[in-house]
């Protein structure tokens, strides 16, 4: 199973039937699922398990999807989790607002399951590639910092050797 297929997805929707339909589609692709029925529950779930992607409805009780997305993107622990709005709100201003709040995609209901799966797959691929790239950059940076320290030490030793009269003076 690929990393994408074994990804954890949080479905946030206040309609149980929507959760069931999405859950069936995503489980068939090998995804691990968590669910929430409003924005506050979503934030609680994200605090316990960090999903690789969030499918987020907009119109929900207690806390709507826009507000939940705002909280997610304001938190350094969750800012990088891709959010895909999956909603019946089809007005251009709502779509633009979703992107302005930090969503990576906006899918309107009713949705085409094949199209949704392709979008989910694309955003999971990008997310996992980005994480891998960040790990590689961190490793390379640490290696370069270590090498710089080695070179600095060598330069200091060479300077001491060239300025000292004897090897005994260098070691002292």
Backbone torsions as a table, in degrees:
resi	resn	phi	psi	omega
1	UNK	NA	135.2	-178.5
2	UNK	-77.9	164.6	178.7
3	UNK	-59.6	-37.7	179.3
4	UNK	-63.5	-44.2	-177.2
5	UNK	-70.1	-24.7	-178.7
6	UNK	-96.2	18.1	-177.3
7	UNK	-76.0	153.4	176.9
8	UNK	-96.4	125.0	-179.3
9	UNK	-119.7	133.2	175.0
10	UNK	-100.1	121.2	175.5
11	UNK	-98.6	125.1	179.8
12	UNK	-122.5	109.8	-179.1
13	UNK	-158.2	141.8	-179.2
14	UNK	-86.0	-4.6	179.6
15	UNK	-103.2	116.7	-175.9
16	UNK	-58.5	-40.3	-179.0
17	UNK	-60.6	-40.9	178.1
18	UNK	-62.5	-41.4	178.1
19	UNK	-62.4	-42.8	-179.9
20	UNK	-63.4	-45.0	-179.8
21	UNK	-63.3	-49.7	178.8
22	UNK	-61.5	-42.6	-179.7
23	UNK	-59.6	-43.8	179.2
24	UNK	-62.2	-46.6	-179.2
25	UNK	-62.3	-46.4	-175.3
26	UNK	-74.2	-35.9	177.9
27	UNK	-64.7	-36.3	178.4
28	UNK	-62.1	-24.0	178.6
29	UNK	-91.7	0.7	175.5
30	UNK	89.6	14.4	-179.8
31	UNK	-82.1	148.0	171.7
32	UNK	-88.1	140.3	-173.6
33	UNK	-124.4	145.9	165.8
34	UNK	-128.7	154.8	-179.4
35	UNK	-133.2	154.2	172.9
36	UNK	-147.0	154.2	-176.5
37	UNK	-111.1	4.6	172.1
38	UNK	-161.9	172.9	-176.3
39	UNK	-62.3	-39.2	-179.7
40	UNK	-65.5	-43.9	176.2
41	UNK	-60.8	-38.2	178.8
42	UNK	-60.2	-44.9	179.4
43	UNK	-63.6	-38.0	177.8
44	UNK	-64.1	-44.9	-180.0
45	UNK	-63.9	-44.6	-179.6
46	UNK	-62.1	-31.2	176.6
47	UNK	-67.6	-23.5	-178.8
48	UNK	-97.2	-43.5	178.9
49	UNK	-129.2	129.7	-178.8
50	UNK	-90.2	105.9	-179.3
51	UNK	-73.8	161.8	176.4
52	UNK	-86.7	-17.8	-179.8
53	UNK	-160.9	147.9	178.2
54	UNK	-123.2	125.2	171.1
55	UNK	-97.3	115.4	-166.8
56	UNK	-124.4	119.0	173.0
57	UNK	-73.7	160.2	179.0
58	UNK	-96.9	-53.9	-173.0
59	UNK	-85.4	101.7	-179.4
60	UNK	-144.3	158.2	177.3
61	UNK	-73.6	168.4	178.2
62	UNK	66.0	-65.9	178.5
63	UNK	-141.4	121.6	-178.6
64	UNK	-76.8	172.7	-177.0
65	UNK	-64.4	-35.8	179.0
66	UNK	-62.6	-44.5	179.4
67	UNK	-66.6	-40.9	178.4
68	UNK	-61.8	-42.5	179.1
69	UNK	-62.9	-40.4	177.8
70	UNK	-58.1	-44.8	178.4
71	UNK	-64.6	-43.3	-179.4
72	UNK	-61.3	-43.0	-176.2
73	UNK	-78.3	-15.7	177.5
74	UNK	-87.2	-13.0	-176.6
75	UNK	-97.8	121.4	179.9
76	UNK	-58.1	-26.0	179.7
77	UNK	-73.8	-23.8	-173.6
78	UNK	-123.9	-0.8	-174.5
79	UNK	-58.8	-31.1	-175.6
80	UNK	-88.6	-6.9	179.3
81	UNK	-70.3	123.5	179.2
82	UNK	-66.8	133.0	177.4
83	UNK	-113.0	126.5	174.6
84	UNK	-114.6	115.9	174.8
85	UNK	-73.4	133.4	177.5
86	UNK	-129.9	99.4	-166.1
87	UNK	-149.5	161.7	175.6
88	UNK	-85.2	-6.1	179.5
89	UNK	-75.4	111.6	-172.0
90	UNK	-112.3	3.4	-179.5
91	UNK	-71.0	143.1	-178.6
92	UNK	-55.3	-40.8	-178.6
93	UNK	-65.0	-31.8	176.4
94	UNK	-70.9	-41.9	178.7
95	UNK	-61.8	-46.4	179.4
96	UNK	-62.9	-42.5	178.6
97	UNK	-59.6	-42.5	179.0
98	UNK	-58.1	-45.8	178.5
99	UNK	-68.0	-39.9	179.0
100	UNK	-61.5	-31.4	179.7
101	UNK	-78.7	-9.0	175.6
102	UNK	114.3	6.2	177.6
103	UNK	-67.6	148.6	177.8
104	UNK	-91.2	-15.8	180.0
105	UNK	-159.7	165.5	-178.6
106	UNK	-145.0	113.2	-178.2
107	UNK	-116.3	132.9	-178.7
108	UNK	-97.4	148.1	176.3
109	UNK	-90.5	146.0	-5.1
110	UNK	-69.8	146.6	-177.1
111	UNK	-110.3	159.8	174.5
112	UNK	-90.8	120.4	-176.6
113	UNK	-56.6	-40.7	-179.6
114	UNK	-64.3	-43.7	178.6
115	UNK	-63.9	-44.1	179.6
116	UNK	-60.5	-44.3	179.5
117	UNK	-61.8	-39.2	177.9
118	UNK	-65.0	-40.6	178.4
119	UNK	-66.2	-44.2	178.2
120	UNK	-60.3	-46.3	179.8
121	UNK	-60.2	-43.6	179.2
122	UNK	-61.5	-47.5	-177.0
123	UNK	-70.8	-32.9	174.7
124	UNK	-67.6	-41.1	177.0
125	UNK	-59.2	-48.4	180.0
126	UNK	-61.5	-42.8	-179.6
127	UNK	-61.7	-48.6	-178.5
128	UNK	-68.4	-37.9	176.6
129	UNK	-64.3	-40.1	178.9
130	UNK	-63.8	-44.3	178.1
131	UNK	-62.3	-42.3	178.7
132	UNK	-63.2	-42.8	178.6
133	UNK	-62.6	-42.2	178.3
134	UNK	-62.5	-39.8	177.0
135	UNK	-63.2	-44.5	-179.9
136	UNK	-64.2	-40.7	178.3
137	UNK	-63.7	-42.4	179.2
138	UNK	-63.3	-43.8	178.1
139	UNK	-62.4	-46.1	-178.6
140	UNK	-65.2	-39.7	178.3
141	UNK	-62.7	-44.7	178.8
142	UNK	-61.9	-42.2	178.4
143	UNK	-62.6	-44.5	179.6
144	UNK	-64.9	-39.8	178.0
145	UNK	-63.2	-40.1	177.3
146	UNK	-63.6	-43.3	179.9
147	UNK	-64.8	-38.8	177.4
148	UNK	-62.4	-42.8	177.8
149	UNK	-61.6	-41.6	177.4
150	UNK	-61.2	-45.4	-179.2
151	UNK	-66.6	-38.7	176.6
152	UNK	-61.1	-43.7	179.5
153	UNK	-64.1	-41.4	178.2
154	UNK	-63.9	-41.8	178.0
155	UNK	-62.4	-41.4	178.6
156	UNK	-63.5	-42.8	179.3
157	UNK	-63.7	-42.8	179.5
158	UNK	-64.8	-39.8	178.5
159	UNK	-63.6	-43.7	177.8
160	UNK	-62.5	-41.5	179.6
161	UNK	-63.6	-40.7	-177.6
162	UNK	-74.9	-27.0	-177.9
163	UNK	-93.2	-16.5	-178.5
164	UNK	-88.7	153.2	179.6
165	UNK	-78.9	-31.0	-177.8
166	UNK	-144.4	165.9	178.6
167	UNK	-63.7	-32.4	178.3
168	UNK	-62.4	-39.6	178.5
169	UNK	-65.4	-35.7	179.8
170	UNK	-63.3	-46.1	-177.3
171	UNK	-71.9	-24.1	177.7
172	UNK	-76.7	NA	NA
